[in-house]
Amino acid sequence: MANGLPNHPSGFLTAEAARSLVDSVDAFLFDCDGVIWKGDKLIEGVPETLDLLRKMGKKLVFVTNNSRKSRRQYSKKFRALGLEVMEEEIFTSSFAAAMFLKLNDFSPEKKVYVVGEDGILEELKLAGFKCLGGLEDGKKNILLEANFYFEHDKSVGAVIVGLDQYFNYYKMQYASLCIRENPGCLFIATNRDPTGHMTSSQEWPGAGTMVAAVSCSVQKEPIVVGKPSSFLMDFLLKSFNLETSRMCMVGDRLDTDILFGQNTGCKTLLVLSGVTTLPELQDASNNIHPDLYTNSVYDLVGLLQQ
């Protein structure tokens, strides 16, 4: 037995392993992109899987690194896709960034510069922080002319970098100046995912590409608040009376979802419906191994009904 689950040469999810997994946990933590949906398209069998697990008395929580939406906006997306998920069951990296500032007594007199989209801005405002940047700065340009001096707000005390389809040179310079020149300015990353399923048809550059650009410019590593950081788990444990050993993290990425589960003591189930492929999982150079893997979450339904 490994981590309370039956041994299998490849860790492939069997009917026996599925029953053992469900019996051993009280809650399932689901990543969203590549697990629940791809872009705005629901992955086959997700409603049936979630319904079955709820009927079995399992707590369901949705933990996403995608910072483009707030928890309120993600709740609307779930409903639009026909899934009843409460805002309190959703934990996003945008929410984690705002809560990190709150828990660390970030001064309300200071401002936050955002390289990102509405999700981060909304969560910061809900937490009572003043912010600038975001979509508005995506419309701004820089002319690199002789003697041009770029002004920035000296009251910015934190820079948050997340997924930003409007990322540009203006934002990179603004963020860099704040981090380099404003004393004590925090550099926070929602996550470092290199890619993600922003649409149903293909992968796109992830927040990690924007984080890497700013990090390279300032020659400094960020504080990461999304997966695989354990910071999100701290909130989960405060919100639900559960033990990590009685949780299963279900995700499509080895370096964020599965590593997050392992870092926090959860059981782990990798699904091959998103980023990670079977050859990548089985590659000799891969050193992150889930407890179990399967093609998609829908496999649970068929296996549990055998």
MARDREN-873530 format. One record per residue: residue in three letters; x, y negated, z of N, C-alpha, C in turn. Coordinates in pm, whole numbers, padded with zeros to 5 digits, always signed. Atoms other than C-alpha are relative to their C-alpha. Layout:
ALAXYZXYZXYZ/...
! end
This chain:
MET+00085+00120+00000+00000+00000+00000+00088-00125+00000/ALA-00073+00127+00004+00130-00347-00091-00100-00112+00021/ASN+00090+00112-00029-00038-00654+00062-00145+00047+00018/GLY+00133-00053-00025-00333-00432+00157-00069+00055-00123/LEU+00060-00046+00125-00390-00322-00204+00065+00130-00044/PRO-00058-00125+00046-00339+00017-00367+00111-00024-00100/ASN-00111+00016+00092-00012+00059-00552-00038+00047-00141/HIS+00020-00039+00139-00014+00076-00933+00129-00036-00072/PRO-00129+00025+00064+00294+00102-01157+00013-00139-00060/SER-00008+00129+00067+00207-00219-01344-00083-00108+00069/GLY+00085+00097-00068-00034-00388-01100-00127-00032-00077/PHE+00120+00025+00080-00313-00363-01358-00124+00028+00084/LEU+00120-00013-00081-00657-00409-01204-00084+00119-00044/THR+00084-00118+00024-00840-00077-01183-00127-00013+00085/ALA+00122+00002-00080-01183+00000-01036+00033+00015+00148/GLU-00039-00021-00140-01019+00128-00718+00065-00125+00058/ALA-00068+00120-00048-00796-00180-00691-00097-00116+00015/ALA+00099+00108-00007-01090-00414-00759-00083+00013+00128/ARG+00079-00022-00122-01296-00258-00478+00083-00029+00125/SER-00088+00024-00113-01000-00268-00242+00026-00150+00019/LEU-00024+00144-00006-00931-00632-00328-00120-00073+00060/VAL+00121+00069-00047-01290-00745-00274-00027+00031+00147/ASP+00021-00038-00140-01312-00553+00054+00100-00069+00094/SER-00108+00053-00085-00989-00712+00179-00001-00151+00014/VAL+00001+00146-00005-01078-01078+00124-00140-00055+00028/ASP+00125+00070-00028-01345-01324+00236-00023-00115-00098/ALA+00012+00115+00090-01273-01595-00020+00087+00019-00124/PHE-00076+00003+00125-01161-01627-00380+00026-00146-00037/LEU-00038+00133+00046-00970-01937-00487+00025+00009-00150/PHE-00011-00005+00145-01008-01998-00859+00066-00125-00056/ASP-00045+00108+00085-00796-02211-01084-00112-00022-00103/CYS+00109+00028+00095-01015-02374-01352+00044+00013-00147/ASP-00044-00006+00139-00829-02435-01681+00062+00137-00030/GLY-00053-00130+00037-00770-02098-01847-00055+00115+00082/VAL+00060-00103-00086-00966-01911-01577-00153-00010-00006/ILE+00144+00026+00005-01314-02067-01564-00040-00052-00137/TRP+00027+00058+00132-01300-02265-01888+00128-00030-00074/LYS-00107+00056+00083-01080-02379-02173-00057-00126-00062/GLY+00058+00126+00044-01139-02746-02242-00140-00012+00058/ASP+00140+00008-00045-01518-02779-02227-00078+00125-00036/LYS+00065-00126+00036-01590-02418-02322+00020+00102+00111/LEU-00003-00099-00107-01680-02166-02053+00057+00131-00052/ILE-00056-00130+00036-01481-01841-02062-00107+00107+00023/GLU+00105-00103-00003-01700-01536-02126-00005+00073+00135/GLY+00021-00079-00121-01847-01367-01819+00021-00071+00131/VAL-00026+00074-00124-01762-01639-01568-00126-00012+00086/PRO+00120+00011-00085-02125-01702-01452-00035+00131+00070/GLU+00032-00130-00058-02186-01330-01397+00097+00037+00112/THR-00102-00032-00100-01859-01293-01205-00022-00079+00128/LEU+00021+00085-00117-01924-01587-00974-00127+00040+00074/ASP+00126-00042-00062-02283-01474-00913+00020+00128+00081/LEU-00023-00128-00069-02170-01122-00820+00077-00021+00129/LEU-00082+00022-00120-01904-01244-00578-00078-00074+00108/ARG+00083+00071-00098-02148-01485-00412-00099+00096+00066/LYS+00096-00098-00054-02403-01202-00373+00068+00096+00097/MET-00076-00087-00090-02128-00999-00206+00046-00075+00125/GLY-00032+00078-00119-02093-01279+00049+00136-00066+00000/LYS-00133+00060+00008-01762-01415-00077-00008-00152-00015/LYS-00012+00144+00013-01668-01780-00037+00078-00029-00128/LEU-00068+00036+00123-01569-01939-00369+00049-00144+00010/VAL-00061+00132-00002-01332-02234-00392+00074-00019-00133/PHE-00061+00028+00130-01201-02402-00707+00113-00100+00020/VAL-00121+00077-00028-00846-02534-00692+00072-00028-00132/THR-00058+00032+00130-00722-02720-00999+00110-00106+00009/ASN-00107+00099+00010-00403-02907-01081-00036-00113-00096/ASN+00037+00102+00097-00580-03104-01353-00055-00123+00072/SER+00035+00121-00076-00600-03460-01216-00087-00097-00079/ARG+00074+00094+00083-00802-03615-01499-00137-00035+00057/LYS+00131+00023-00059-01125-03585-01301+00009+00002+00153/SER+00014-00005-00145-01225-03648-00941-00085+00122+00036/ARG+00085-00111-00042-01409-03389-00735-00145-00022-00045/ARG+00136+00032+00045-01737-03566-00815-00015+00027-00149/GLN+00006-00020+00145-01659-03559-01189+00008+00148-00036/TYR-00008-00144+00026-01563-03191-01175-00131+00069+00036/SER+00129-00056-00037-01889-03112-00997-00101-00018-00114/LYS+00087+00026+00115-02072-03272-01292+00034+00092-00116/LYS-00041-00090+00108-01867-03064-01536-00049+00141+00025/PHE+00051-00133-00034-01955-02743-01353-00149+00010-00032/ARG+00145-00001+00025-02324-02833-01368-00031-00001-00149/ALA+00022+00009+00145-02302-02922-01738+00025+00135-00068/LEU-00029-00133+00054-02163-02572-01799-00091+00107+00059/GLY+00097-00094-00055-02447-02414-01604+00043+00068+00129/LEU-00049-00060-00124-02254-02342-01284-00031-00091+00118/GLU+00032+00077-00120-02378-02454-00944+00117+00007+00097/VAL-00116+00007-00089-02066-02560-00758-00006-00133+00075/MET+00006+00122-00080-02071-02810-00471+00133-00073-00001/GLU-00122+00082-00004-01823-03095-00452+00095+00047+00108/GLU-00083-00045-00113-01700-02957-00119+00075+00128-00031/GLU-00069-00124+00040-01594-02635-00297+00112-00027-00100/ILE-00098+00037+00103-01363-02825-00535+00117-00074+00063/PHE-00121+00066-00048-01005-02921-00453+00090-00029-00120/THR-00078+00041+00117-00816-03119-00718+00132-00063+00043/SER-00127+00066-00032-00463-03255-00736-00017-00150+00014/SER+00028+00143-00017-00611-03605-00770-00046-00028+00143/PHE+00045+00010-00139-00788-03557-00436+00117+00020+00095/ALA-00116-00029-00086-00469-03412-00286+00093-00121+00008/ALA-00087+00118+00002-00271-03721-00392-00053-00109+00093/ALA+00062+00101-00087-00518-03955-00221+00010+00041+00147/MET-00006-00048-00138-00527-03738+00092+00142+00000+00056/PHE-00140+00005-00045-00147-03723+00106+00031-00139+00054/LEU-00023+00138-00045-00137-04103+00133-00073-00026+00131/LYS+00080+00023-00120-00414-04104+00394+00063+00067+00122/LEU-00059-00074-00112-00249-03838+00612+00134-00058+00043/ASN-00131+00057-00032+00084-04020+00593-00009-00150+00031/ASP+00022+00138-00048-00069-04351+00707+00054-00104-00098/PHE-00040+00098+00101-00003-04532+00380-00072-00132+00027/SER+00057+00130-00036-00059-04902+00445-00107-00046-00099/PRO+00106+00051+00089-00390-05037+00308+00038-00133-00064/GLU-00048+00126+00060-00199-05358+00235+00082+00027-00126/LYS-00081-00038+00117+00012-05173-00021-00091+00047-00113/LYS+00075-00047+00117-00103-05088-00374+00061+00130-00053/VAL-00045-00125+00061-00073-04765-00570-00002-00019-00152/TYR-00003+00005+00147+00041-04762-00933-00025+00141-00053/VAL+00043-00130+00052-00123-04481-01131+00040+00021-00145/VAL-00021-00053+00135+00018-04304-01432-00092+00121-00008/GLY+00101-00105-00002-00293-04098-01494-00133-00055-00045/GLU+00132+00036+00051-00663-04114-01562-00100-00022+00114/ASP+00105+00040-00094-00997-04179-01389-00005+00082+00128/GLY+00008-00085-00118-00975-03883-01151+00083-00052+00116/ILE-00088+00052-00105-00681-04029-00959-00052-00133+00051/LEU+00049+00132-00039-00821-04382-00962-00123+00011+00089/GLU+00123-00014-00079-01159-04268-00829+00028+00054+00138/GLU-00030-00058-00132-01015-04055-00549+00073-00101+00089/LEU-00070+00102-00079-00784-04340-00441-00097-00105+00053/LYS+00098+00100-00043-01071-04587-00430-00091+00055+00109/LEU+00083-00063-00102-01286-04343-00233+00073+00010+00135/ALA-00081-00010-00122-01000-04311+00016+00035-00138+00056/GLY-00020+00136-00050-00987-04691+00051+00128-00067-00043/PHE-00126+00059+00045-00670-04768-00144-00020-00089-00123/LYS+00000+00087+00116-00605-05048-00393+00093+00061-00105/CYS-00084-00061+00103-00473-04921-00725-00002-00082-00128/LEU-00010+00063+00132-00364-05045-01064+00065+00099-00096/GLY-00051-00092+00102-00249-04888-01389-00114+00078-00062/GLY+00104-00083+00057-00448-04597-01529-00029-00033-00145/LEU+00040+00015+00139-00644-04634-01850+00033-00138-00055/GLU-00024+00137+00047-00601-05014-01869+00141-00017-00055/ASP-00139+00016+00044-00224-04990-01899+00032+00087-00121/GLY-00018-00079+00121-00264-04732-02174-00019-00083-00126/LYS+00023+00088+00115-00367-05021-02399+00111-00103-00018/LYS-00103+00104+00001-00057-05230-02325+00126+00046-00072/ASN-00122-00027+00075+00257-05252-02536+00114-00086+00050/ILE-00122+00075-00033+00613-05371-02487+00072-00035-00129/LEU-00086+00041+00111+00818-05572-02736+00140-00018+00054/LEU-00137+00005-00052+01185-05510-02671+00080-00109-00072/GLU-00069+00114+00059+01307-05855-02762+00111-00048+00092/ALA-00112+00052-00079+01621-06036-02645-00052-00079+00120/ASN+00030+00071-00124+01599-06160-02284-00141+00027+00054/PHE+00134-00032-00052+01259-05997-02227+00013+00057+00140/TYR-00002-00047-00138+01195-05947-01855-00138+00053+00036/PHE+00126-00068-00031+00927-05703-01740-00035-00024+00147/GLU+00045+00027-00136+00733-05820-01433-00079+00120+00054/HIS+00082-00103-00064+00587-05571-01185-00040-00047+00139/ASP+00056+00039-00129+00386-05596-00863+00089+00053+00113/LYS-00092-00038-00108+00622-05598-00563-00073+00062+00119/SER+00075-00057-00113+00339-05484-00331-00038+00146-00024/VAL+00026-00142+00026+00317-05138-00493+00088+00084+00093/GLY-00074-00083-00095+00414-04886-00225+00003+00147-00036/ALA+00000-00139+00046+00346-04564-00415-00033+00005-00148/VAL+00030-00029+00141+00347-04438-00772-00047+00144-00007/ILE+00053-00136+00018+00129-04138-00856+00000+00030-00150/VAL-00006-00041+00140+00196-03955-01183-00076+00131-00018/GLY+00079-00118+00032-00056-03710-01324-00020+00011-00150/LEU+00027-00018+00142-00189-03590-01657-00059-00128-00058/ASP+00038+00129+00055-00230-03893-01882+00012+00003-00152/GLN-00003-00003+00146-00331-03876-02247+00030-00137-00060/TYR-00033+00135+00046-00262-04251-02266+00138-00043+00050/PHE-00137+00027-00047+00096-04225-02137+00076-00077-00106/ASN-00076+00081+00096+00320-04486-02296+00125-00059+00065/TYR-00125+00058-00047+00644-04680-02262-00024-00105+00108/TYR+00036+00102-00099+00472-04958-02068-00015+00064+00138/LYS+00023-00067-00128+00357-04718-01795+00130+00057+00057/MET-00125-00059-00046+00695-04548-01778+00090-00108+00062/GLN-00081+00109-00054+00871-04881-01727-00058-00054+00130/TYR+00063+00054-00121+00618-05006-01471+00024+00094+00119/ALA-00021-00099-00107+00637-04686-01268+00146+00002+00045/SER-00143-00006-00032+01016-04681-01288+00045-00120+00082/LEU-00039+00120-00075+01054-05040-01168-00052+00004+00143/CYS+00055-00009-00136+00823-04982-00872+00081+00094+00087/ILE-00074-00101-00078+01010-04670-00762+00142-00047+00029/ARG-00140+00043-00017+01355-04822-00815+00015-00126+00085/GLU-00022+00133-00056+01300-05177-00690-00085-00034+00121/ASN+00084+00029-00117+01018-05171-00432+00047+00085+00117/PRO-00054-00077-00114+01168-05070-00094-00100+00102+00054/GLY+00082-00106-00058+01030-04737+00029-00113+00051-00087/CYS+00110-00042+00088+00805-04684-00273+00002+00152-00019/LEU+00012-00146+00014+00681-04322-00283-00018+00038-00146/PHE+00017-00056+00135+00704-04118-00603-00072+00134+00018/ILE+00086-00118-00022+00418-03863-00603-00045+00057-00133/ALA+00048-00070+00120+00336-03605-00871-00120+00085+00037/THR+00115-00088-00026-00004-03438-00889+00040+00145-00021/ASN-00050-00135+00029+00172-03133-01038+00108-00010-00106/ARG-00106-00001+00101+00450-03028-01273-00030+00102-00111/ASP+00037-00095+00106+00256-02804-01514+00054-00048-00134/PRO-00054+00044+00130+00441-02816-01849-00106-00006-00109/THR+00105-00004+00101+00131-02729-02051-00133+00032+00067/GLY+00132-00036-00051-00242-02672-02012-00100+00010-00112/HIS+00106-00014+00100-00559-02577-02199-00095-00119+00010/MET+00084+00120-00001-00699-02928-02249-00117+00015-00098/THR+00108-00033+00092-00908-02794-02537-00011+00152-00007/SER+00022-00144+00005-01048-02449-02610+00087+00069-00105/SER-00070-00060+00113-00830-02399-02918+00151+00011+00016/GLN-00146-00005-00011-00472-02463-02802+00048-00064+00130/GLU-00063+00062-00115-00232-02567-02528+00049-00140-00036/TRP-00047+00137+00017-00128-02930-02478+00104-00030+00108/PRO-00096+00038-00105+00154-03102-02286-00073-00030+00131/GLY+00061+00020-00130+00076-03103-01915+00057-00117+00076/ALA-00045+00112-00083+00132-03351-01633+00150+00004+00024/GLY-00144-00014-00023+00482-03212-01586+00084-00075-00100/THR-00078+00073+00101+00593-03380-01908+00007-00148+00036/MET+00000+00140-00042+00491-03725-01778+00086-00018+00125/VAL-00080+00004-00123+00643-03651-01437+00149+00006-00034/ALA-00141-00015+00038+00969-03543-01603+00056-00129-00060/ALA-00046+00125+00062+00989-03867-01803+00032-00105+00107/VAL-00022+00098-00106+00953-04086-01493+00116+00044+00089/SER-00107-00054-00084+01180-03860-01288+00136-00022-00063/CYS-00126+00021+00072+01451-03882-01552+00040-00146+00004/SER-00028+00144+00001+01420-04260-01565+00053-00049+00135/VAL-00039+00049-00133+01451-04312-01188+00106+00088+00066/GLN-00098-00094-00056+01685-04015-01128-00038+00040+00143/LYS+00052-00038-00131+01467-03900-00840-00107+00106-00017/GLU+00102-00104+00004+01251-03596-00767-00125-00048+00073/PRO+00124+00043-00065+00883-03652-00680-00043+00090+00114/ILE+00073-00082-00096+00673-03530-00391-00116+00063-00077/VAL+00105-00068+00076+00445-03267-00550-00112+00042+00096/VAL+00111-00030-00090+00098-03238-00394-00091+00111-00052/GLY+00082-00107+00056-00069-02988-00632+00071+00134+00010/LYS-00061-00133+00001+00002-02617-00680+00136-00005-00072/PRO+00001-00101-00106+00240-02450-00598+00027-00054+00141/SER-00018+00056-00134+00285-02693-00307-00109+00052+00094/SER+00098-00051-00097+00112-02570+00009-00088-00110+00057/PHE+00076+00112-00054-00032-02917+00073-00151+00019-00017/LEU+00143-00023+00024-00368-02827-00086-00057+00104+00097/MET+00047-00105-00090-00391-02517+00132-00030-00055+00139/ASP+00025+00060-00131-00371-02732+00445-00143-00054+00008/PHE+00137+00051+00003-00698-02895+00338-00102+00112-00003/LEU+00090-00114+00006-00859-02564+00257-00022+00059+00139/LEU+00008-00060-00133-00781-02430+00602-00077-00088+00097/LYS+00075+00092-00085-00923-02743+00765-00149+00001-00035/SER+00139+00006+00046-01240-02723+00556-00076+00130+00024/PHE+00067-00129-00014-01313-02350+00588+00071+00083+00107/ASN-00055-00082-00108-01265-02119+00882+00044+00136-00055/LEU-00049-00121+00067-01060-01864+00690+00149+00018+00026/GLU-00143-00028-00008-00723-01695+00714+00054+00022-00141/THR-00056-00014+00135-00492-01705+00411+00013+00146-00041/SER-00013-00143+00033-00443-01328+00435-00132+00059-00047/ARG+00132-00045+00044-00818-01298+00368-00048-00079-00121/MET+00031+00074+00122-00802-01510+00052+00071+00063-00119/CYS-00066-00043+00124-00724-01421-00309+00005-00118-00096/MET-00017+00105+00100-00582-01678-00550-00008+00062-00138/VAL+00019-00049+00136-00701-01618-00907+00043-00110-00097/GLY-00049+00103+00091-00509-01802-01177+00062+00057-00125/ASP-00059-00042+00128-00355-01793-01523+00145-00042-00013/ARG-00139+00044+00007-00016-01947-01442+00080+00066+00112/LEU-00086-00063-00099+00265-01764-01267+00066-00105+00089/ASP-00082+00096-00072+00465-02073-01167-00079-00099+00084/THR+00080+00087-00086+00173-02262-01010-00102+00081+00079/ASP+00108-00072-00068-00132-02046-00931+00052+00116+00085/ILE-00047-00119-00071+00041-01721-00839+00103-00037+00106/LEU-00099+00045-00098+00333-01895-00668-00067-00070+00117/PHE+00078+00066-00106+00084-02109-00472-00059+00105+00095/GLY+00056-00107-00083-00092-01794-00352+00105+00068+00084/GLN-00108-00068-00073+00234-01629-00256+00059-00089+00108/ASN-00058+00094-00097+00369-01940-00083-00087-00017+00124/THR+00094+00025-00111+00058-01961+00135-00055+00128+00063/GLY+00038-00126-00063+00013-01591+00215-00129+00062-00052/CYS+00121-00058+00059-00282-01515-00015+00032+00124-00083/LYS-00012-00102+00104-00338-01208-00227-00012-00073-00134/THR-00003+00070+00129-00295-01290-00596-00048+00088-00114/LEU+00050-00068+00120-00473-01195-00918+00025-00091-00120/LEU-00028+00074+00122-00338-01312-01252-00098+00042-00108/VAL+00084-00030+00116-00578-01338-01547+00072-00046-00125/LEU-00071+00027+00125-00449-01332-01904-00087-00077-00099/SER+00092+00076+00086-00726-01558-02037+00048-00143-00024/GLY-00050+00136+00013-00512-01873-02016+00142-00006-00051/VAL-00137+00030+00043-00145-01968-02030+00089+00123-00008/THR-00095-00111-00008+00041-01651-01926-00044+00118-00088/THR+00026-00118+00083+00065-01362-02173+00060+00123+00068/LEU-00051-00124-00058+00132-00997-02091+00151+00014-00022/PRO-00145-00006+00017+00482-01007-02251+00076-00092+00096/GLU-00065+00091-00093+00568-01308-02034-00001+00056+00142/LEU+00010-00061-00132+00446-01130-01721+00101+00113+00015/GLN-00086-00118-00008+00646-00818-01803+00144-00026-00041/ASP-00137+00034+00042+00958-01000-01924+00096+00020+00118/ALA-00098-00030-00105+01268-00896-01730+00046-00125+00074/SER-00045+00124-00063+01350-01262-01659-00104-00060+00095/ASN+00105+00052-00088+01019-01322-01480+00017+00056+00141/ASN-00015-00046-00139+01055-01310-01102-00121-00034+00087/ILE+00124+00026-00074+00699-01410-01005-00102+00106-00040/HIS+00087-00113+00032+00476-01104-00984-00125-00003+00088/PRO+00124-00002-00078+00109-01110-00880-00024+00137+00060/ASP+00038-00130-00054-00041-00835-00669-00067+00083-00109/LEU+00077-00067+00105-00271-00753-00960-00014-00093-00120/TYR+00031+00082+00117-00344-00870-01313-00108+00068-00082/THR+00105-00052+00087-00629-00831-01560-00022-00099-00113/ASN+00019+00086+00117-00755-00981-01885-00078-00127+00032/SER+00079+00116-00038-01020-01212-01740-00079+00030+00127/VAL+00074-00021-00124-01231-01264-01429-00121+00091-00023/TYR+00117-00082+00032-01520-01088-01606+00027+00149+00022/ASP-00035-00140-00023-01331-00758-01567-00045+00046+00139/LEU+00043-00035-00136-01422-00768-01197-00141+00058+00000/VAL+00139-00044+00004-01790-00723-01284-00010+00147-00043/GLY+00006-00138+00050-01744-00407-01488+00065+00099+00094/LEU-00072-00091-00089-01493-00255-01247-00075+00024+00131/LEU+00070-00014-00128-01700-00322-00935-00132+00077-00015/GLN+00127-00071+00024-02007-00166-01098+00021+00144-00042/GLN-00029-00140+00036-01830+00159-01185-00033+00094+00116/
! end
